[in-house]
């Protein structure tokens, strides 16, 4: 595989109990100073991790931050593909993640060997891959995108350029609608964004007639058709800050509600309900990370992301192309 985790299983650092009397926030801040480490966290992390992070953002913002950091150690509170991206952009730095089992259902839906065969069916196509994919998929891509810049990146290509878009079919369909471009879509989805219930959201809107439904473009088409606003995680947060509605029904992972509430304490934010009784709008992979694991990870500097050099170099090119395009567009 393109990633090797070392040390964390054999040395058992994650099994060492954390002293419950420790002030973890203070200890983490102390370790950051001592080790010249930076803690990057995705919006979908638990609120206590967000509050101690040096930078909180969506996939584009986190990639940009990882590319420019001067820290010696990057601790990535997110999921595997995010820590991979940080390592790809910083091959000489130590990149750590609190829980090496924090994967991604969307990334898992697109195995590199199968995608390679899929790609071979369309040899003249430009491959644009959503950043929520493994390093192996990135290495097979021409350009990486995020939900923040996907539409803009597709629009930079000549209109007659044939495109494969992977791995999220819902985001791909949304980009096709916004750009008017026809693209070949890989049939992958995110378990969180696929679970929202159209019927329950409709009932919720009846109970809250002043509420606006805002949705991430990874949601299914039926949910997006209902939405008052569609945007990336950062886009949703920005919309709720600038819009004047008193109530929002939020169709994305619930971690973002912490930042929404902090930015607009006078407004109400309601998680969009899933189509069953579980808390499926919480990403179980994102939520594997805890403040205790962040502390342990920083203290023992494990688990560390190590990557095959060839994969790393191949994957860096489409990521850098994305960063360059985003910079040129002011994104």
C-alpha positions as a printed Julia matrix, in Angstrom:
331×3 Matrix{Float64}:
   0.0    0.0     0.0
   1.04   3.61   -0.39
   1.01   4.23    3.37
   2.89   2.45    6.13
   2.08   3.15    9.75
   5.06   2.46   12.0
   5.5    2.04   15.7
   2.03   2.7    17.01
   0.9   -0.95   17.16
   4.15  -2.58   18.21
   5.15   0.04   20.79
   1.63   0.34   22.14
   1.7    4.09   22.69
  -2.02   4.39   22.11
  -2.66   1.89   24.91
  -0.87   3.96   27.56
  -3.55   5.47   29.85
  -3.63   9.24   30.09
  -3.58  10.74   33.59
  -7.17  12.01   34.05
  -5.92  14.93   36.15
  -3.84  16.37   33.3
  -4.89  19.67   31.79
  -4.73  18.34   28.24
  -5.13  21.73   26.58
  -2.19  23.12   28.53
  -0.09  20.0    27.9
  -0.81  20.04   24.16
   0.1   23.73   23.94
   3.32  22.97   25.83
   4.22  20.12   23.45
   3.53  22.33   20.44
   6.05  24.87   21.7
   8.66  22.3    22.72
   8.51  20.35   19.46
   7.75  23.21   17.05
   4.58  21.35   16.13
   1.39  22.61   14.54
  -2.04  21.07   15.07
  -4.31  21.18   12.03
  -7.94  20.16   12.5
 -10.86  19.66   10.17
 -14.21  21.29   10.9
 -15.66  17.83   11.53
 -13.52  17.19   14.61
 -14.97  17.32   18.11
 -15.24  20.84   19.5
 -12.49  20.39   22.13
  -9.99  19.49   19.38
 -11.12  22.45   17.27
 -10.59  24.78   20.21
  -6.97  23.71   20.77
  -6.01  23.58   17.08
  -3.7   26.13   15.46
  -5.75  26.06   12.29
  -9.28  24.79   11.57
 -10.51  24.45    8.02
 -11.92  22.43    5.16
  -9.84  20.29    2.83
  -8.66  23.2     0.65
  -7.72  25.41    3.57
  -5.95  22.56    5.34
  -3.97  21.65    2.22
  -2.96  25.3     1.78
  -1.97  25.55    5.43
   0.03  22.31    5.27
   1.88  23.61    2.21
   3.0   26.8     3.94
   3.68  25.71    7.52
   7.14  26.27    9.03
   6.58  23.72   11.8
   8.85  20.68   12.12
   5.96  18.41   13.07
   2.44  18.45   11.64
  -0.24  16.81   13.77
  -3.33  16.26   11.65
  -6.64  15.82   13.44
  -8.73  14.55   10.57
  -8.76  11.36    8.51
  -6.11   9.42    6.65
  -6.25  11.13    3.27
  -5.78  14.52    4.95
  -2.65  13.44    6.8
  -1.41  11.86    3.56
  -1.88  15.16    1.76
   0.12  16.97    4.44
   2.93  14.43    4.06
   2.86  14.7     0.27
   3.3   18.46    0.56
   5.93  18.14    3.3
   7.99  15.02    2.56
  10.82  16.11    4.88
   8.55  16.84    7.86
   7.15  14.44   10.41
   3.39  14.09    9.94
   1.37  12.5    12.74
  -2.29  11.64   13.19
  -3.99  10.9    16.52
  -5.68   7.69   15.33
  -4.27   5.77   12.38
  -7.61   3.98   11.94
  -9.42   7.23   11.09
 -10.24   6.38    7.49
 -12.82   7.65    5.01
 -15.75   5.78    3.48
 -15.51   7.87    0.3
 -11.79   7.2    -0.14
 -12.4    3.5     0.52
 -15.02   3.42   -2.25
 -12.33   4.01   -4.89
  -9.51   1.41   -4.68
  -6.52   2.39   -6.88
  -6.3   -0.96   -8.79
  -9.96  -0.73   -9.83
  -9.7    2.94  -10.67
  -6.64   2.3   -12.82
  -8.66  -0.16  -14.92
 -11.56   2.3   -15.07
  -9.22   5.05  -16.23
  -7.81   2.84  -18.99
 -11.27   2.79  -20.6
 -11.0    6.56  -21.18
  -7.4    7.13  -22.27
  -7.99  10.64  -23.62
  -9.71  11.96  -20.47
  -8.31  14.39  -17.92
  -8.71  12.94  -14.42
  -9.94  15.36  -11.76
 -10.11  13.72   -8.36
 -11.75  15.08   -5.24
  -9.17  15.4    -2.47
 -11.15  12.85   -0.41
  -9.23   9.96   -1.95
  -6.12   7.92   -1.22
  -2.63   8.88   -2.29
  -2.83   6.08   -4.83
  -5.79   7.75   -6.54
  -4.08  11.13   -6.41
  -1.08   9.57   -8.14
  -3.42   8.46  -10.96
  -4.95  11.94  -11.32
  -4.15  15.03  -13.36
  -5.69  17.6   -10.99
  -7.01  17.4    -7.45
  -9.97  19.51   -6.35
 -11.96  20.19   -3.2
 -15.63  21.01   -2.79
 -14.54  24.66   -2.47
 -12.86  24.84   -5.86
 -14.22  21.91   -7.93
 -16.46  24.06  -10.14
 -13.74  26.63  -10.77
 -11.12  24.01  -11.57
 -13.35  22.26  -14.11
 -14.1   25.63  -15.69
 -10.37  26.27  -16.25
 -10.24  23.4   -18.74
 -11.13  23.97  -22.42
 -14.8   23.14  -23.01
 -13.97  20.2   -25.27
 -11.71  18.5   -22.69
 -13.18  15.11  -21.7
 -13.08  14.61  -17.94
 -13.21  11.73  -15.48
 -14.37  12.93  -12.06
 -13.69  10.75   -9.02
 -14.53   9.48   -6.49
 -17.73  11.25   -5.35
 -20.62  10.91   -7.79
 -22.8   13.45   -5.93
 -20.18  16.19   -6.04
 -19.46  15.24   -9.67
 -23.13  15.54  -10.58
 -23.32  18.91   -8.84
 -20.25  20.16  -10.75
 -21.78  18.97  -14.02
 -24.95  20.93  -13.29
 -23.04  24.1   -12.35
 -20.64  23.99  -15.32
 -22.84  22.43  -18.0
 -20.02  19.96  -18.66
 -20.53  16.26  -19.24
 -18.13  14.13  -17.2
 -17.54  10.45  -16.58
 -18.23   9.83  -12.89
 -16.78   7.2   -10.59
 -19.59   5.71   -8.49
 -18.4    6.6    -4.98
 -20.17   8.31   -2.06
 -19.65   9.52    1.5
 -21.57   7.53    4.11
 -22.44  10.69    6.08
 -23.7   12.82    3.21
 -25.69   9.98    1.64
 -27.8    9.3     4.7
 -29.96  12.43    5.05
 -33.71  11.89    4.93
 -35.72  13.99    2.49
 -38.94  13.17    4.34
 -37.59  14.08    7.78
 -36.04  17.3     6.52
 -39.4   18.28    4.99
 -41.14  17.69    8.33
 -38.42  19.64   10.13
 -38.89  22.59    7.78
 -42.62  22.6     8.56
 -41.78  22.88   12.27
 -39.25  25.64   11.55
 -40.74  27.71    8.7
 -38.05  30.39    9.07
 -35.22  27.88    8.7
 -32.99  27.65    5.65
 -31.66  24.28    4.54
 -27.96  24.43    3.71
 -26.19  21.42    2.25
 -22.77  20.16    1.25
 -22.52  19.15   -2.43
 -21.61  15.59   -1.41
 -25.3   15.17   -0.46
 -27.6   13.27   -2.77
 -29.37  15.11   -5.55
 -32.78  15.08   -3.83
 -31.34  16.91   -0.81
 -29.49  19.45   -2.96
 -32.7   20.21   -4.87
 -34.35  21.14   -1.55
 -31.47  23.29   -0.33
 -31.57  27.07   -0.02
 -27.77  27.14   -0.25
 -25.15  24.6    -1.35
 -21.51  25.0    -0.46
 -18.31  23.52    0.88
 -17.85  23.32    4.63
 -16.19  26.73    4.64
 -18.85  28.04    2.26
 -21.64  26.9     4.58
 -19.96  28.55    7.55
 -19.49  31.8     5.63
 -23.12  31.76    4.48
 -24.46  31.4     8.02
 -22.29  34.31    9.17
 -23.47  36.64    6.41
 -27.09  35.54    5.94
 -29.87  36.95    8.13
 -31.96  33.83    8.71
 -32.46  32.98   12.41
 -32.46  29.19   11.91
 -30.52  26.77    9.71
 -30.93  23.06    9.01
 -27.43  21.85    8.26
 -26.95  18.88    5.91
 -23.34  17.96    6.52
 -21.27  16.44    9.33
 -22.25  17.9    12.7
 -18.74  19.04   13.69
 -19.18  22.26   11.71
 -22.04  23.36   13.99
 -19.49  24.26   16.69
 -17.91  26.94   14.5
 -21.3   28.11   13.24
 -22.55  28.58   16.79
 -19.37  30.4    17.83
 -19.61  32.74   14.85
 -23.37  33.35   15.23
 -24.39  32.67   18.85
 -27.78  34.34   18.33
 -28.79  31.85   15.62
 -30.08  28.27   15.83
 -28.4   25.41   13.99
 -30.2   22.08   13.58
 -28.45  18.98   12.22
 -30.32  17.57    9.23
 -31.81  14.23   10.31
 -30.64  10.91    8.83
 -33.04   8.31    7.48
 -32.7    6.04   10.52
 -32.28   6.31   14.29
 -28.48   6.31   14.45
 -26.26   9.39   14.65
 -25.16   8.8    11.07
 -24.54  12.47   10.39
 -21.54  12.13   12.72
 -18.59  10.71   10.8
 -17.36   7.73   12.85
 -13.9    8.08   11.31
 -13.52  11.78   12.17
 -14.79  11.1    15.67
 -12.1    8.48   16.34
  -9.78  11.34   17.21
  -9.97  12.55   20.81
  -8.12  15.14   22.86
  -6.4   12.3    24.72
  -5.18  10.81   21.46
  -3.94  14.2    20.27
  -1.88  14.49   23.46
  -0.51  10.93   23.22
   0.27  11.38   19.54
   2.23  14.57   20.18
   4.04  13.21   23.22
   5.28   9.98   21.59
   5.27  11.23   17.97
   3.26   8.22   16.77
   1.44   7.16   14.6
   3.56   8.66   11.87
   2.63   8.76    8.19
   5.33   7.19    6.03
   4.87   6.93    2.29
   6.39   5.25   -0.72
   8.57   7.87   -2.4
   7.29   7.15   -5.92
   3.63   7.43   -4.9
   4.42  10.59   -2.95
   6.09  12.29   -5.91
   3.35  11.26   -8.33
   0.6   12.4    -5.98
   2.23  15.77   -5.33
   1.91  16.94   -8.96
  -1.93  17.06   -9.16
  -2.17  18.54   -5.66
   0.3   21.26   -6.56
  -1.63  21.91   -9.76
  -4.75  22.45   -7.66
  -2.92  24.81   -5.32
  -1.49  26.77   -8.25
  -4.9   27.09   -9.95
  -6.53  28.11   -6.66
  -3.88  30.76   -6.07
  -4.28  32.14   -9.59
  -8.06  32.37   -9.07
  -7.71  33.93   -5.64
  -9.36  30.98   -3.9
